[in-house]
Amino acid sequence: MHPSDSDPSGRGPPAAQDDAAVTATGNGAPSPAPVPSKGGDDDDIIIRARDVTVTFGTKTVLDGLSLDVRRGEILGFVGGSGQGKSVLLRTILGLNQ
């Protein structure tokens, strides 16, 4: 029996999602813990950023950020106001010059 045979929508069961771990830094703010690699090769990577640093004048907004997003992954950015979420997305899209 095919998994979608038991689902009237024809979509089959939902894909499993991994939970990312979160640890606290010295100042009590959460920071993401390393997530184990799911394997696969670089062909699955659709967005790659390495050692991204963004400054505006003398203010460093992002410092040494690295990120891989693989095909099919769902990713969210969570943080307070002014912590670089929009700057990161604008930088990935090439909108910050």
ZILIN-V365584 format. One record per residue. N is the residue number from 0. RES is the residue in three letters. PSI is psi in whole degrees, -180 to 180 (none if undefined). NEAR is the number of other C-alpha atoms within 8 Angstrom. D_LAST is the distance of its C-alpha to the last C-alpha in Angstrom with 1 decimal. Layout:
n:N res:RES psi:PSI near:NEAR d_last:D_LAST
n:N res:RES psi:PSI near:NEAR d_last:D_LAST
This chain:
n:0 res:MET psi:134 near:3 d_last:53.4
n:1 res:HIS psi:141 near:5 d_last:49.7
n:2 res:PRO psi:-32 near:8 d_last:47.6
n:3 res:SER psi:-11 near:11 d_last:46.7
n:4 res:ASP psi:-30 near:9 d_last:50.5
n:5 res:SER psi:-3 near:7 d_last:51.0
n:6 res:ASP psi:113 near:10 d_last:48.0
n:7 res:PRO psi:-22 near:7 d_last:48.8
n:8 res:SER psi:-18 near:6 d_last:45.2
n:9 res:GLY psi:2 near:7 d_last:45.0
n:10 res:ARG psi:-17 near:8 d_last:41.8
n:11 res:GLY psi:-175 near:10 d_last:43.5
n:12 res:PRO psi:153 near:7 d_last:42.8
n:13 res:PRO psi:149 near:5 d_last:39.4
n:14 res:ALA psi:144 near:4 d_last:37.3
n:15 res:ALA psi:142 near:4 d_last:37.7
n:16 res:GLN psi:137 near:4 d_last:34.8
n:17 res:ASP psi:142 near:4 d_last:34.3
n:18 res:ASP psi:129 near:4 d_last:34.0
n:19 res:ALA psi:138 near:7 d_last:31.3
n:20 res:ALA psi:151 near:8 d_last:32.9
n:21 res:VAL psi:134 near:8 d_last:31.7
n:22 res:THR psi:163 near:8 d_last:32.8
n:23 res:ALA psi:141 near:9 d_last:32.8
n:24 res:THR psi:178 near:8 d_last:31.1
n:25 res:GLY psi:-29 near:5 d_last:33.1
n:26 res:ASN psi:9 near:5 d_last:31.8
n:27 res:GLY psi:-7 near:6 d_last:33.0
n:28 res:ALA psi:140 near:7 d_last:29.6
n:29 res:PRO psi:147 near:8 d_last:29.5
n:30 res:SER psi:145 near:8 d_last:27.4
n:31 res:PRO psi:137 near:8 d_last:27.5
n:32 res:ALA psi:157 near:8 d_last:30.1
n:33 res:PRO psi:137 near:5 d_last:29.7
n:34 res:VAL psi:128 near:6 d_last:30.6
n:35 res:PRO psi:145 near:4 d_last:32.8
n:36 res:SER psi:142 near:4 d_last:31.7
n:37 res:LYS psi:5 near:4 d_last:33.2
n:38 res:GLY psi:-152 near:4 d_last:33.7
n:39 res:GLY psi:174 near:6 d_last:32.7
n:40 res:ASP psi:178 near:6 d_last:30.8
n:41 res:ASP psi:-15 near:5 d_last:27.2
n:42 res:ASP psi:-23 near:6 d_last:27.8
n:43 res:ASP psi:-13 near:8 d_last:27.7
n:44 res:ILE psi:122 near:11 d_last:24.1
n:45 res:ILE psi:-20 near:9 d_last:21.8
n:46 res:ILE psi:128 near:8 d_last:18.7
n:47 res:ARG psi:129 near:9 d_last:18.2
n:48 res:ALA psi:136 near:10 d_last:15.8
n:49 res:ARG psi:127 near:8 d_last:17.0
n:50 res:ASP psi:49 near:8 d_last:16.6
n:51 res:VAL psi:126 near:10 d_last:13.2
n:52 res:THR psi:129 near:10 d_last:12.4
n:53 res:VAL psi:129 near:8 d_last:9.8
n:54 res:THR psi:147 near:9 d_last:10.7
n:55 res:PHE psi:105 near:7 d_last:10.5
n:56 res:GLY psi:-121 near:4 d_last:12.9
n:57 res:THR psi:-2 near:5 d_last:15.8
n:58 res:LYS psi:121 near:6 d_last:15.5
n:59 res:THR psi:120 near:9 d_last:14.7
n:60 res:VAL psi:-43 near:11 d_last:14.0
n:61 res:LEU psi:139 near:12 d_last:14.2
n:62 res:ASP psi:104 near:9 d_last:16.3
n:63 res:GLY psi:28 near:8 d_last:17.4
n:64 res:LEU psi:133 near:10 d_last:17.2
n:65 res:SER psi:145 near:9 d_last:18.7
n:66 res:LEU psi:135 near:8 d_last:19.6
n:67 res:ASP psi:134 near:9 d_last:21.6
n:68 res:VAL psi:124 near:10 d_last:22.5
n:69 res:ARG psi:153 near:9 d_last:25.5
n:70 res:ARG psi:129 near:7 d_last:26.9
n:71 res:GLY psi:-11 near:4 d_last:28.9
n:72 res:GLU psi:149 near:6 d_last:27.5
n:73 res:ILE psi:129 near:4 d_last:26.8
n:74 res:LEU psi:139 near:5 d_last:24.2
n:75 res:GLY psi:150 near:4 d_last:23.6
n:76 res:PHE psi:125 near:5 d_last:21.5
n:77 res:VAL psi:134 near:5 d_last:23.7
n:78 res:GLY psi:167 near:6 d_last:23.2
n:79 res:GLY psi:175 near:5 d_last:23.7
n:80 res:SER psi:133 near:4 d_last:21.6
n:81 res:GLY psi:16 near:5 d_last:18.7
n:82 res:GLN psi:8 near:7 d_last:18.8
n:83 res:GLY psi:7 near:8 d_last:15.4
n:84 res:LYS psi:-52 near:10 d_last:16.5
n:85 res:SER psi:-37 near:6 d_last:14.1
n:86 res:VAL psi:-43 near:10 d_last:11.1
n:87 res:LEU psi:-49 near:9 d_last:12.4
n:88 res:LEU psi:-42 near:8 d_last:12.9
n:89 res:ARG psi:-35 near:10 d_last:9.5
n:90 res:THR psi:-44 near:9 d_last:8.1
n:91 res:ILE psi:-39 near:8 d_last:11.1
n:92 res:LEU psi:-7 near:6 d_last:10.6
n:93 res:GLY psi:21 near:7 d_last:7.2
n:94 res:LEU psi:-18 near:7 d_last:6.3
n:95 res:ASN psi:123 near:6 d_last:3.8
n:96 res:GLN psi:none near:3 d_last:0.0
